Amino acid sequence: MTRFTAAWRHGDRLFDATIILAALSVLLLVATIGYELWQNSALSRAMFGWNFLFTSDWDPALEQVFGALPFIMGTLVTSLVALLIAVPVGVGVAVFLAELAPDWLRQPLGLLVEMLAAVPSVVYGMWGLFNFVPIFVKPLAQWLNQSFGFLPIFAGPVYGPSRLAASLLLAIMILPTIAVVSRDVFRAIPPAQREAALALGATRWEMIWQVLIPYGLSGLLGAVILGLGRALGETVAVTMVIGNNLDLSASLLHPGYTMASIIANEFAEATFELYLHALIEIGLILFCLTLGLNLAARLLVWRVARRAPQEARA
C-alpha cells in the first residue's frame, strides 16, 4: 500500500478537502456578488461618484437625477427601531421559554414561536397592510403625535403606511428569530452555573440577570446579528407598509422608502441604462452596508467571547 493510498484510506484528507472547498465556495460566492454589483453600477458611479450617497433627489423622469440618501436613511431607521423593540422582547421570551415556563407550556409555546419565524414575508405584509396598520399602527401614531408631537420623530401629520409601521412590522418579523436563537443559547448554559448562583443565595431573577445573560452574551449577540440581517434586507413586507415616499423628514410617522423597497418597486420600470445602474448601485450599497455591519457585529461577538473566560478566571 502506497503512502498516498494510506493517507486517503480513512477519508480524513477527503473530508478536509471537501470542507475547505465548501468554505472557499462561500467566499467566492460573496466576492462574485460584490463584483457583479460593482460592474453593473459603473455608469451610475462614474456620473455621481460619492454624491450619490448624500443626495436626496430621485427623479427618473429627468433621467440624470438620482440620489440614495432617503433610501439609506429609511433602511437604517426602520432596522434600528425594529431592533430596539425586538431585542428586549425576544430575549424576554427566550428567558421565559428556557427558565420560567412550566413544562406543559414550554414545548407548544416554543413550537409556536418557531412557526412564526417560518411565515413568508408576503403574508406578514398583507396582514400588516390590511389589519396591523389600520387597527394598531394608525391609532398608536395618532396618540404619539398628540402626546409627543413636539419631538421631531413624532411630528407632522399622521399617515397609515409609514416608517413606524415598517419598523413595528419588522420587529414582529425578527422577534421569533431572536427569541429562538436566544432560547437555545440559554439551554446550552451548563446547569452548574444556575446551581452555583442559587446555592450562593441569589434569587431567580439575580441568577438570570447576573449569571445567565453575561455567560451567554456572545450567543445573544449572534441572535441580534441574525435579526439585523433580516431587518436590513427585508423587501416585500416593508414595501407594502412603509408608504414608498421620498421623505427625508425625521418623523417616524411619515411614509418613506428603504433600499430594498425602492429596488422592488422600480427595477421593472428601469427603462434606460443610467436608471438601471442607479438601482444596482443601491443594491451595492445595501450589500456593503449589510456586510460591514455583520463584520462589525462578529468582531464584537469575538471580543465578548474572548473576554468572558478571562472574567470567569478572575
C-alpha positions as CSV (number, residue, x, y, z in Angstrom):
1,M,0.0,0.0,0.0
2,T,1.5,3.4,-1.0
3,R,1.7,6.3,1.3
4,F,-0.9,8.2,-0.8
5,T,-3.4,5.4,-0.5
6,A,-2.8,5.1,3.2
7,A,-3.4,8.8,3.7
8,W,-6.8,8.7,1.8
9,R,-7.9,5.4,3.1
10,H,-9.9,6.6,6.1
11,G,-11.3,9.6,4.4
12,D,-9.6,12.3,6.5
13,R,-7.9,14.1,3.6
14,L,-11.1,13.8,1.5
15,F,-13.2,15.2,4.3
16,D,-10.7,18.1,4.9
17,A,-10.6,18.9,1.2
18,T,-14.4,18.9,1.0
19,I,-14.8,21.2,4.0
20,I,-12.1,23.6,2.7
21,L,-13.8,23.7,-0.8
22,A,-17.2,24.4,0.8
23,A,-15.7,27.3,2.8
24,L,-13.9,28.7,-0.2
25,S,-17.1,28.4,-2.4
26,V,-19.0,30.7,0.1
27,L,-16.2,33.3,-0.1
28,L,-16.2,33.0,-3.8
29,L,-20.0,33.5,-4.0
30,V,-19.8,36.6,-1.8
31,A,-17.0,38.0,-3.9
32,T,-18.9,37.2,-7.1
33,I,-22.0,39.0,-5.9
34,G,-20.0,42.1,-5.0
35,Y,-18.1,42.0,-8.3
36,E,-21.3,41.8,-10.4
37,L,-22.9,44.6,-8.4
38,W,-19.8,46.8,-8.8
39,Q,-19.5,46.1,-12.6
40,N,-23.2,46.7,-13.3
41,S,-23.3,50.0,-11.4
42,A,-20.4,51.5,-13.2
43,L,-22.3,54.2,-15.1
44,S,-24.0,55.5,-12.0
45,R,-20.8,55.5,-10.0
46,A,-19.0,57.3,-12.8
47,M,-21.6,60.0,-13.2
48,F,-22.5,60.7,-9.5
49,G,-19.5,59.5,-7.5
50,W,-19.8,59.8,-3.7
51,N,-22.5,62.4,-4.1
52,F,-24.9,59.5,-4.8
53,L,-24.8,58.7,-1.1
54,F,-25.6,62.2,0.1
55,T,-28.1,63.4,-2.5
56,S,-31.8,63.2,-1.8
57,D,-33.2,63.9,-5.3
58,W,-34.6,60.9,-7.2
59,D,-36.5,61.7,-10.4
60,P,-36.2,59.2,-13.2
61,A,-38.3,61.4,-15.5
62,L,-35.3,63.8,-15.7
63,E,-33.0,60.9,-16.5
64,Q,-30.0,62.3,-14.6
65,V,-31.3,63.0,-11.1
66,F,-30.6,60.1,-8.7
67,G,-29.6,60.1,-5.1
68,A,-29.7,57.3,-2.5
69,L,-29.9,59.3,0.8
70,P,-33.6,58.8,1.5
71,F,-33.3,55.0,1.0
72,I,-30.2,54.7,3.2
73,M,-31.8,56.7,5.9
74,G,-35.1,54.7,5.7
75,T,-33.2,51.4,5.9
76,L,-31.2,52.4,8.9
77,V,-34.1,54.0,10.8
78,T,-36.5,51.1,10.4
79,S,-33.9,48.5,11.2
80,L,-32.7,50.4,14.3
81,V,-36.2,50.9,15.7
82,A,-37.1,47.3,14.9
83,L,-34.1,46.1,16.9
84,L,-34.8,48.4,19.8
85,I,-38.2,46.8,20.1
86,A,-37.5,43.2,19.2
87,V,-34.3,42.6,21.2
88,P,-35.6,43.1,24.7
89,V,-38.9,41.4,23.9
90,G,-37.2,38.5,22.1
91,V,-34.7,37.9,25.0
92,G,-37.6,38.1,27.5
93,V,-39.5,35.4,25.5
94,A,-36.3,33.3,25.5
95,V,-35.8,33.7,29.2
96,F,-39.4,32.6,29.8
97,L,-39.2,29.6,27.5
98,A,-35.8,28.4,28.9
99,E,-36.1,29.2,32.6
100,L,-39.6,30.1,33.7
101,A,-42.3,28.4,31.6
102,P,-43.9,25.3,33.1
103,D,-43.3,22.0,31.3
104,W,-46.8,21.8,29.8
105,L,-46.4,25.2,28.2
106,R,-42.8,25.3,27.2
107,Q,-42.9,22.9,24.2
108,P,-46.1,24.2,22.5
109,L,-45.2,27.8,23.0
110,G,-41.7,27.2,21.7
111,L,-43.1,25.4,18.7
112,L,-45.4,28.4,18.0
113,V,-42.5,30.9,18.1
114,E,-40.5,28.7,15.7
115,M,-43.5,28.6,13.3
116,L,-43.7,32.4,13.4
117,A,-40.1,32.6,12.1
118,A,-41.1,30.5,9.1
119,V,-44.1,32.6,8.0
120,P,-43.4,34.1,4.5
121,S,-42.8,37.9,4.4
122,V,-45.5,38.5,1.9
123,V,-48.0,37.1,4.4
124,Y,-46.7,39.5,7.1
125,G,-47.0,42.3,4.5
126,M,-50.6,41.5,3.6
127,W,-51.6,41.2,7.3
128,G,-49.7,44.4,8.1
129,L,-51.4,46.4,5.3
130,F,-55.0,45.3,5.9
131,N,-55.1,44.6,9.7
132,F,-52.0,45.8,11.6
133,V,-51.7,49.3,10.1
134,P,-55.3,50.4,10.3
135,I,-56.2,48.7,13.6
136,F,-53.0,49.2,15.6
137,V,-50.4,51.4,14.0
138,K,-52.5,54.4,12.9
139,P,-54.2,54.8,16.4
140,L,-50.8,54.4,18.0
141,A,-49.3,57.0,15.6
142,Q,-52.2,59.5,16.4
143,W,-51.6,59.0,20.2
144,L,-47.8,59.5,19.8
145,N,-48.4,62.6,17.7
146,Q,-50.9,64.1,20.2
147,S,-48.8,63.3,23.2
148,F,-45.2,63.7,21.9
149,G,-45.7,65.8,18.7
150,F,-43.2,68.3,20.0
151,L,-40.4,65.8,19.3
152,P,-39.2,65.6,15.7
153,I,-39.6,61.9,15.5
154,F,-43.3,62.1,16.2
155,A,-44.1,65.4,14.4
156,G,-46.2,66.1,11.4
157,P,-49.4,64.6,10.0
158,V,-50.3,61.0,10.7
159,Y,-50.4,58.5,7.9
160,G,-51.2,54.8,8.0
161,P,-48.3,53.4,6.0
162,S,-45.1,54.9,7.5
163,R,-41.7,54.3,8.8
164,L,-43.3,53.5,12.1
165,A,-45.5,50.8,10.5
166,A,-42.5,49.3,8.8
167,S,-40.4,49.3,12.0
168,L,-43.1,47.6,14.0
169,L,-43.7,45.0,11.4
170,L,-40.0,44.3,11.1
171,A,-39.8,44.0,14.9
172,I,-42.6,41.3,14.7
173,M,-40.8,39.5,11.9
174,I,-37.3,39.4,13.5
175,L,-38.6,38.7,17.1
176,P,-39.1,34.9,16.6
177,T,-35.6,34.5,15.2
178,I,-34.0,36.4,18.2
179,A,-36.2,34.5,20.6
180,V,-35.5,31.0,19.3
181,V,-31.7,31.5,19.0
182,S,-31.6,33.1,22.4
183,R,-33.6,30.3,23.9
184,D,-31.1,27.8,22.5
185,V,-28.2,29.8,24.0
186,F,-29.8,29.7,27.5
187,R,-30.4,26.0,27.1
188,A,-26.8,25.4,26.3
189,I,-25.5,27.1,29.5
190,P,-24.4,24.3,31.9
191,P,-26.8,23.7,34.9
192,A,-23.9,24.1,37.2
193,Q,-24.0,27.9,36.6
194,R,-27.5,28.1,37.8
195,E,-27.0,25.8,40.7
196,A,-23.9,27.7,41.9
197,A,-25.7,31.1,41.8
198,L,-28.8,29.7,43.6
199,A,-26.5,28.0,46.2
200,L,-24.8,31.3,47.0
201,G,-28.2,32.8,47.8
202,A,-29.1,34.5,44.5
203,T,-32.8,34.9,43.6
204,R,-34.0,33.5,40.4
205,W,-34.0,37.0,38.8
206,E,-30.4,37.6,40.0
207,M,-29.4,34.2,38.6
208,I,-30.8,35.1,35.2
209,W,-29.7,38.7,35.1
210,Q,-26.2,38.4,36.7
211,V,-25.2,34.9,35.6
212,L,-27.0,33.5,32.6
213,I,-27.2,36.7,30.4
214,P,-23.5,37.6,30.9
215,Y,-22.5,33.9,30.4
216,G,-24.4,33.6,27.1
217,L,-23.8,37.2,25.9
218,S,-21.8,36.2,22.8
219,G,-24.6,33.9,21.7
220,L,-27.3,36.6,22.4
221,L,-25.3,39.0,20.2
222,G,-25.3,36.3,17.5
223,A,-29.1,36.2,17.7
224,V,-29.2,40.0,17.3
225,I,-27.0,39.8,14.2
226,L,-29.4,37.3,12.6
227,G,-32.3,39.7,13.3
228,L,-30.4,42.7,12.0
229,G,-29.6,40.8,8.8
230,R,-33.2,40.1,8.1
231,A,-34.3,43.6,9.1
232,L,-31.8,45.3,6.7
233,G,-32.7,43.1,3.7
234,E,-36.5,42.6,4.1
235,T,-38.3,43.7,1.0
236,V,-41.9,42.6,0.3
237,A,-43.4,43.2,3.7
238,V,-41.7,46.6,4.2
239,T,-42.7,47.7,0.6
240,M,-46.3,47.1,1.5
241,V,-46.5,49.1,4.7
242,I,-43.8,51.8,4.5
243,G,-45.7,54.2,2.1
244,N,-42.9,54.4,-0.5
245,N,-42.4,58.2,-0.4
246,L,-39.2,60.2,-0.9
247,D,-39.4,61.9,2.5
248,L,-36.3,62.9,4.5
249,S,-38.3,64.1,7.5
250,A,-37.0,62.8,10.9
251,S,-40.6,61.8,11.8
252,L,-41.4,58.1,12.1
253,L,-45.0,58.9,11.3
254,H,-44.2,59.9,7.7
255,P,-44.0,57.4,4.7
256,G,-40.6,56.6,3.5
257,Y,-38.5,54.2,1.5
258,T,-35.8,51.6,2.1
259,M,-33.1,50.4,-0.2
260,A,-34.8,47.1,-0.7
261,S,-38.2,48.6,-1.3
262,I,-37.1,51.1,-4.0
263,I,-35.4,48.2,-5.9
264,A,-38.5,46.1,-5.7
265,N,-40.8,48.9,-6.7
266,E,-38.8,50.4,-9.6
267,F,-36.5,47.7,-11.0
268,A,-39.0,46.6,-13.6
269,E,-39.6,50.2,-14.6
270,A,-35.9,51.0,-15.3
271,T,-36.2,51.8,-19.0
272,F,-32.8,53.3,-19.6
273,E,-29.3,52.3,-18.6
274,L,-28.5,55.0,-16.0
275,Y,-31.7,54.3,-14.2
276,L,-30.9,50.6,-14.0
277,H,-27.3,51.3,-12.9
278,A,-28.5,53.6,-10.2
279,L,-30.8,50.9,-8.8
280,I,-28.0,48.4,-8.9
281,E,-25.7,50.8,-7.1
282,I,-28.4,51.0,-4.3
283,G,-28.1,47.2,-4.2
284,L,-24.3,47.5,-3.9
285,I,-24.7,50.0,-1.0
286,L,-27.1,47.6,0.7
287,F,-24.7,44.7,0.1
288,C,-21.7,46.7,1.6
289,L,-23.8,48.0,4.5
290,T,-25.0,44.5,5.4
291,L,-21.6,43.1,5.1
292,G,-19.9,45.9,7.1
293,L,-22.5,45.7,9.9
294,N,-22.2,41.9,10.1
295,L,-18.4,42.0,10.2
296,A,-18.5,44.7,13.0
297,A,-21.0,42.6,14.9
298,R,-18.9,39.5,14.5
299,L,-15.9,41.4,15.8
300,L,-18.0,42.5,18.8
301,V,-19.1,38.9,19.4
302,W,-15.5,37.7,19.2
303,R,-14.3,40.3,21.8
304,V,-17.2,39.5,24.2
305,A,-16.5,35.7,23.9
306,R,-12.8,36.3,24.4
307,R,-13.3,38.5,27.5
308,A,-15.8,36.0,29.1
309,P,-13.2,33.3,30.0
310,Q,-10.8,36.0,31.4
311,E,-13.6,37.4,33.7
312,A,-14.5,33.8,34.7
313,R,-10.9,33.1,35.8
314,A,-10.8,36.4,37.7
